[in-house]
Amino acid sequence: MIAKPQPPDLPSLAARLRAGDRAALARAITLVESRRADHQAQARELVQILLPSTGDAVRVGITGSPGVGKSTTIDALGMALIAGGHQVAVLAVDPSSTRTGGSILGDKTRMARLSAEHDAYIRPSPSAGTLGGVAAKTREAMLMCEAAGFDVVLVETVGIGQSETAVYDMTDFFLALMLPGAGDELQGIKKGLVELADMIAVNKADGDNLARAKAAAAEYRAALHILAPRSVHWSPPVMTYSALTGDGIIELWQKILAHRDAMTASGEFAARRREQQVKWMWAILEDQLKAGLRSDASIRAQVRQIEVAVAEGRTTPSMAAADLMRLLQASWHP
């Protein structure tokens, strides 16, 4: 007879994780990402145990269109930080990973130097789930990394649109990477991306691209003048850098630290962290409500019927949503 696997000894797992045990960190994050109800309960307890050991890391969100050089930038920035005595964790928010497999797995090969470093840890986003679910799991993974001693957490948004907002909502500093001379320097304004950014950094400012990079940066600076800054204590700077040569990488980090100092002095840093905690709670609740609709076979069948009725125009989305809420409420009070 095959023995059932024993649940993890959570205090022991937490102690090993705090001591920097990579196997313990990997197991803890796997527990967090599991969809099994017993694993989710264990993960909640583990997060509660580790919570006092979290919160001290610099949390940086990094976004940019495909080809902008996110991987190369993270590799160069991570190596510079490690040289300065930091420990760096890289996480991803990729709600599209169920369809595409995500790109950070490929990015690990493009972060060749960083992935070989003992003081770095690279983790892709969960392989399944809604944006809210993936974001919630990434937040918990971030706490695990902080408890394990990583003092810088870089969160990469691989998807588009809402995933950028999700990463903004879990980080202290949101960095938007841009390309020079692409002819769409102001596209970020249209997407609202620039309104989220704490800094815009134009990559590939080297060789023949240098003049184009400077011109793109000037356009962004002009565009930012017409936007009201989110904080009276910080005006988002625009800088150029080269991930390939490393020029500007240290200056990029210095801007991140300057932002942290300004936000801490004004009290906005603590306020933003508190706001993020509340948003995290709602993200988890929304994911659990959706999980409730998937957990019962009879409810799943009714959900499918309601979806078909909406698709065929026999009922409105608002009426269907009300029907789904009644199904959930009925499952709570059988």
C-alpha positions in Angstrom: 0.0 0.0 0.0 1.4 3.4 -1.0 1.6 5.8 1.9 -0.1 9.1 1.5 2.3 12.0 1.3 2.5 13.9 4.6 1.7 17.6 4.8 4.8 19.8 5.2 6.0 20.7 8.7 5.3 24.4 8.2 7.4 25.8 11.1 10.3 23.7 9.9 9.8 24.8 6.3 9.6 28.4 7.4 12.8 28.1 9.4 14.7 26.6 6.5 13.3 29.2 4.1 14.4 32.1 6.5 17.9 30.5 6.6 18.1 30.9 2.8 17.5 27.2 1.8 16.6 27.3 -1.9 14.9 24.0 -1.9 12.6 25.2 0.9 11.9 28.4 -1.0 11.0 26.5 -4.1 8.7 24.1 -2.2 7.0 27.1 -0.4 6.3 28.8 -3.7 5.0 25.6 -5.3 2.7 25.3 -2.3 1.5 28.8 -2.8 0.8 28.2 -6.5 -1.1 24.9 -5.9 -4.8 24.9 -6.6 -5.5 22.1 -4.1 -7.7 23.3 -1.2 -5.4 21.7 1.4 -2.3 23.2 -0.1 -4.0 26.6 -0.2 -4.8 26.3 3.5 -1.2 25.4 4.2 0.1 28.2 2.1 -2.1 30.7 4.0 -0.7 29.5 7.2 2.9 29.6 5.9 2.4 33.2 4.7 1.1 34.1 8.1 4.1 32.6 9.8 6.6 34.4 7.5 4.8 37.7 7.4 7.0 39.3 10.1 10.1 38.5 8.0 8.8 40.3 4.9 8.4 43.9 3.7 11.9 45.2 3.7 12.8 44.5 0.0 12.8 47.1 -2.7 10.0 45.9 -5.0 10.4 47.1 -8.7 7.9 46.4 -11.4 9.3 46.4 -15.0 7.2 46.6 -18.1 7.8 47.2 -21.8 6.7 46.0 -25.2 8.2 42.8 -26.8 11.7 43.5 -28.0 12.4 46.4 -25.7 15.0 44.3 -23.9 13.4 43.5 -20.5 15.4 40.3 -20.1 18.7 42.0 -20.9 17.9 44.9 -18.7 17.0 42.6 -15.7 20.2 40.6 -16.4 22.3 43.7 -16.4 20.6 45.4 -13.4 20.6 42.2 -11.4 24.3 41.6 -11.9 25.1 45.2 -10.9 23.0 44.8 -7.8 24.6 41.5 -6.8 28.0 43.2 -7.3 26.8 45.7 -4.8 26.0 43.1 -2.2 22.3 42.6 -2.9 20.3 39.4 -3.4 17.8 39.6 -6.3 14.6 37.7 -7.0 12.9 37.9 -10.4 9.2 37.0 -10.7 6.7 37.3 -13.5 3.1 38.2 -13.9 1.9 36.5 -17.1 -1.9 35.7 -17.4 -1.3 34.6 -21.0 0.9 31.7 -19.9 -1.9 29.1 -20.3 -1.9 29.9 -24.0 1.7 30.8 -24.8 3.7 29.1 -22.1 4.9 32.5 -21.0 8.1 34.1 -22.1 10.1 34.2 -18.8 11.1 30.6 -19.2 12.8 31.6 -22.5 14.0 34.8 -20.7 16.0 32.6 -18.2 18.2 31.7 -21.1 18.6 35.4 -22.0 19.4 36.1 -18.3 22.3 33.8 -18.6 24.6 35.6 -16.1 21.9 36.2 -13.5 20.5 32.7 -13.6 23.9 31.3 -12.8 24.3 33.5 -9.7 23.8 32.1 -6.2 22.4 35.4 -5.0 19.7 35.5 -7.7 16.4 33.6 -8.0 14.3 33.5 -11.1 10.7 32.2 -11.0 8.1 32.2 -13.8 4.5 33.0 -13.1 2.0 30.2 -12.3 1.2 28.1 -15.3 -2.5 28.6 -15.1 -5.1 31.0 -13.8 -6.8 34.3 -14.3 -4.9 37.6 -14.0 -6.2 38.1 -10.4 -5.1 34.6 -9.4 -1.7 34.9 -11.0 -1.1 38.3 -9.5 -2.1 37.0 -6.0 0.2 34.1 -6.3 3.0 36.4 -7.4 2.5 38.6 -4.4 2.8 35.6 -2.1 5.9 34.4 -4.0 7.3 37.8 -3.5 6.8 37.5 0.3 8.5 34.1 0.3 11.5 35.6 -1.5 11.7 38.5 1.0 11.5 36.0 3.9 14.4 34.1 2.3 16.6 37.1 2.4 16.2 38.7 -1.1 16.3 42.4 -0.6 15.4 43.3 -4.2 12.4 41.8 -6.0 12.0 42.6 -9.7 8.5 41.8 -11.0 8.3 41.5 -14.8 5.0 42.0 -16.6 5.0 39.7 -19.6 1.4 40.3 -20.6 -0.2 43.5 -21.7 -2.9 45.9 -20.5 -4.3 44.8 -17.1 -1.2 42.9 -16.1 0.7 46.2 -16.0 -1.8 47.5 -13.5 -1.5 44.3 -11.5 2.3 44.7 -11.3 2.0 48.4 -10.4 -0.4 47.4 -7.6 2.2 45.1 -6.0 5.5 47.1 -6.4 7.0 50.2 -4.9 8.5 51.5 -8.2 7.1 51.0 -11.7 9.6 51.2 -14.5 8.5 51.5 -18.1 11.1 50.5 -20.7 10.8 52.1 -24.2 12.5 51.6 -27.5 14.2 54.5 -29.5 13.2 55.5 -33.0 10.2 53.1 -33.2 8.0 55.8 -34.4 5.5 55.3 -31.6 7.2 57.2 -28.8 3.8 58.5 -27.6 1.9 55.2 -27.7 2.6 54.8 -24.0 0.5 57.9 -23.4 -2.4 56.5 -25.3 -2.3 53.2 -23.4 -2.1 54.9 -20.0 1.2 53.2 -19.3 3.1 56.4 -18.9 0.6 57.5 -16.3 1.5 54.5 -14.2 5.3 54.8 -14.6 7.5 56.2 -11.9 10.2 56.4 -14.5 10.6 56.0 -18.2 13.9 54.5 -19.5 14.7 54.4 -23.1 16.9 51.3 -23.9 19.4 50.7 -26.6 21.1 54.1 -26.3 24.3 52.9 -27.9 26.0 53.1 -31.2 23.8 54.4 -34.1 20.8 54.3 -31.8 22.1 56.9 -29.4 20.7 60.0 -31.1 17.3 58.3 -31.6 17.2 57.3 -28.0 17.9 60.9 -26.9 15.2 62.1 -29.3 12.7 59.6 -27.9 13.5 60.6 -24.3 12.9 64.3 -25.2 9.5 63.4 -26.6 8.5 61.5 -23.5 9.7 64.4 -21.3 7.6 66.8 -23.3 4.6 64.4 -23.0 5.0 64.1 -19.3 4.6 67.9 -18.9 1.0 67.7 -19.9 0.2 65.0 -17.4 -0.4 65.8 -13.7 2.1 63.8 -11.6 0.6 61.2 -9.4 2.6 62.5 -6.4 3.6 66.0 -5.6 6.8 64.5 -4.1 8.0 62.8 -7.3 8.1 63.8 -11.0 8.8 60.7 -13.2 12.2 61.2 -14.8 13.0 60.1 -18.3 16.5 58.6 -18.9 18.4 56.7 -21.6 20.5 53.6 -21.0 22.0 50.6 -22.7 21.4 47.2 -21.2 23.9 45.8 -23.7 26.8 47.9 -22.6 25.6 48.6 -19.1 25.8 52.4 -19.6 23.2 54.0 -17.3 22.3 50.9 -15.4 23.7 52.2 -12.1 22.0 55.6 -12.6 18.7 53.7 -13.2 19.1 52.0 -9.7 20.0 55.4 -8.1 16.7 56.8 -9.4 14.8 53.9 -7.9 16.5 54.6 -4.5 15.8 58.3 -4.8 12.1 57.6 -5.4 12.1 55.3 -2.3 13.7 58.0 -0.2 11.2 60.7 -1.4 8.2 58.5 -0.8 9.4 57.3 2.6 10.0 60.9 3.7 6.5 62.0 2.6 4.7 59.0 4.1 3.5 57.9 0.7 5.6 54.8 0.8 3.8 53.4 3.8 0.4 54.5 2.5 1.0 52.8 -0.8 2.0 49.5 0.9 -1.2 49.6 3.0 -3.3 50.2 -0.1 -1.6 47.3 -1.8 -2.5 45.0 1.0 -6.2 45.8 0.7 -6.1 45.3 -3.1 -4.3 42.0 -2.5 -7.2 40.9 -0.3 -9.8 41.7 -3.0 -7.7 39.9 -5.6 -7.6 36.8 -3.5 -11.4 37.0 -2.7 -12.2 37.4 -6.4 -10.1 34.4 -7.3 -11.7 32.3 -4.5 -15.2 33.3 -5.7 -14.3 32.1 -9.2 -12.8 28.9 -7.7 -16.1 28.3 -6.0 -17.8 28.2 -9.4 -15.3 25.6 -10.6 -15.2 23.4 -7.6 -18.6 21.7 -7.8 -19.5 19.6 -10.8 -23.2 20.5 -10.7 -22.4 24.2 -10.5 -19.9 23.9 -13.4 -22.6 22.4 -15.5 -25.0 25.3 -14.7 -22.2 27.9 -15.3 -21.7 26.4 -18.7 -25.5 26.7 -19.5 -25.5 30.3 -18.4 -22.4 31.1 -20.5 -24.2 29.6 -23.6 -27.3 31.7 -22.8 -25.2 34.8 -22.7 -23.3 33.9 -25.9 -26.6 33.3 -27.7 -28.2 36.5 -26.5 -30.9 34.8 -24.5 -29.9 36.6 -21.3 -27.9 39.7 -20.5 -24.5 39.5 -18.8 -25.9 41.4 -15.8 -28.7 38.9 -15.4 -26.3 36.0 -15.8 -23.9 37.5 -13.2 -26.8 37.7 -10.7 -27.7 34.0 -11.5 -24.1 33.0 -10.8 -24.1 34.8 -7.5 -27.3 33.0 -6.5 -25.6 29.7 -7.4 -22.6 30.6 -5.2 -24.9 31.6 -2.3 -26.9 28.4 -2.6 -23.6 26.4 -2.4 -22.7 28.2 0.8 -26.1 27.3 2.4 -27.0 23.8 1.2 
